[in-house]
Amino acid sequence: MGLYQVDIEAEACVIQCEITNLVTAEPQPGAWSSDWDAEGYHELEFRVVSGQAFDTDGTSVDLGRNGCAELAERYAEYIEAELWRHLNAQQLTG
């Protein structure tokens, strides 16, 4: 699915993410088994592949595996929202 760049301004860093799993279930209004079936749902899983942090002078430093893992955990919801924004923008541009 490719790599997606996510800027995390609060941490002055940029990470590269790979979507590892993507599920989109269309709504099935007649389904009674669960709300999810009736309303549809979508979910994704990702991993942070790499990242760069920037100091006040604009010098970049590699975050490394542990730094990337920490950001992925701390900003998981934000990262997921940004990845959905990227995916939705791709759908609009074809």
C-alpha positions in Angstrom: 0.0 0.0 0.0 3.0 2.3 0.2 4.5 4.5 2.8 2.7 7.6 4.2 4.3 10.5 5.9 2.7 11.8 9.1 3.9 15.1 10.7 3.6 15.2 14.5 4.1 18.9 15.2 3.8 18.6 19.0 7.0 16.4 18.9 8.7 18.3 16.0 9.0 15.1 14.0 8.0 13.3 10.8 7.4 9.6 10.6 6.9 7.2 7.7 4.1 4.7 8.2 3.1 1.5 6.4 -0.4 0.3 6.5 -0.3 -3.4 7.3 -4.0 -4.2 7.3 -7.0 -2.4 5.9 -10.7 -3.4 6.3 -13.7 -1.6 5.0 -17.1 -3.2 5.5 -20.0 -1.6 3.7 -23.2 -1.0 5.6 -25.8 -3.7 5.5 -29.0 -2.0 6.8 -31.0 -5.3 7.0 -28.4 -7.0 9.2 -29.4 -7.6 12.8 -26.3 -9.5 14.0 -24.6 -6.3 15.2 -24.5 -2.5 14.9 -21.2 -2.8 13.0 -22.8 -5.0 10.3 -25.8 -2.7 10.0 -23.8 0.6 9.9 -20.6 -0.7 8.3 -17.1 0.0 9.7 -13.5 0.5 8.7 -10.3 -0.1 10.5 -6.6 -0.1 9.8 -3.4 -1.3 11.3 0.0 0.4 10.7 3.6 0.3 11.7 6.0 3.1 11.9 8.9 2.3 9.6 11.2 5.3 10.3 11.2 8.8 11.7 13.1 12.0 12.0 13.0 14.5 14.9 14.0 18.1 14.3 15.7 20.5 16.8 15.1 24.3 16.9 17.8 24.8 14.3 16.0 22.3 11.9 18.7 19.7 12.3 17.2 16.2 11.9 18.0 13.2 14.1 16.9 9.6 13.3 14.4 8.4 15.9 15.5 4.8 15.7 13.3 1.8 16.5 12.6 2.7 20.1 11.7 6.3 19.3 9.4 5.3 16.5 7.7 2.7 18.8 7.2 5.3 21.5 5.6 7.8 19.1 3.4 5.0 17.6 2.1 4.2 21.0 1.7 7.8 22.2 0.0 9.1 19.1 -1.7 6.0 17.7 -5.2 7.6 17.3 -3.7 10.8 15.7 -1.6 8.7 13.3 -4.5 6.5 12.4 -6.7 9.6 11.7 -3.9 11.1 9.5 -3.6 7.8 7.6 -7.3 7.8 6.9 -7.0 11.4 5.7 -4.3 10.3 3.3 -6.4 7.3 2.1 -9.5 9.5 1.6 -7.5 12.1 -0.3 -6.2 9.3 -2.6 -9.7 8.1 -3.3 -10.8 11.6 -4.3 -7.9 12.1 -6.7 -8.3 8.6 -8.2 
